[in-house]
């Protein structure tokens, strides 16, 4: 199968490319620079780069229409302009889906579990929370609606923490905050939890959803249902060698900055149905063990 992948040179995307190649797929990866193109094409002779970015709607339409499937992993992670990044994502998603109407080609949209209602264990049957602070919730709904327009759309909702070698996400950010502030914080009693998944397990899940997933369904990319943020903060405190403290919720934004919205969201998530349907079982290190062994402050 010829697969067009956005975010192909990214943290998850690069692992996903190797997963696709090892399963015999041909890949075209979106590349916003020569450096990204070289990284993408170095994976295998069966991987080609298509120059462009998420704002190049004509390029996205071309990549989608000339392929047999699309996996949309790309997102601009600029949390200082989050609303604008979400709008770029929405336009990119709709452009690719419009080019696929009536083809019944697979299209995978990538979202996060923060679109689900907090405070309970969410599962695959849960729809997005209309009051969600995550602006990508509406784009997920739009994407899944294309199942009625002749596109075999599936969605993967990833854990807030996707970890592994090369991670530049939430845990490294929390480490940086701990270094700068001189303390490793958690909110309140620290029992707010984060789901987690290793990038290699996520890459394998994307392949299985591509090959075996069903139109209109959401799959949960979760290896660990929920890890207390206090446990993460304590481990970071050990690594960075700073005290571990509780941060009052009213002071969360001051201490955590843009991360406040994430560290105040209690979102345990199950992937039981995903695992059962696809025969997928997480195999890699858990978050805390991975951080203890492989993460160091910047």
Helices and strands as residue ranges (DSSP letters): E 2-6, H 11-22, E 26-31, H 34-41, E 47-51, H 57-65, E 69-72, G 79-81, H 82-100, E 106-112, G 113-115, H 136-145, G 146-149, E 152-158, E 161-163, H 170-181, E 183-187, E 193-198, H 199-212, E 217-221, E 224-228, H 229-240, E 243-247, G 249-251, H 252-256, G 257-259, H 260-263, H 272-278, H 287-294
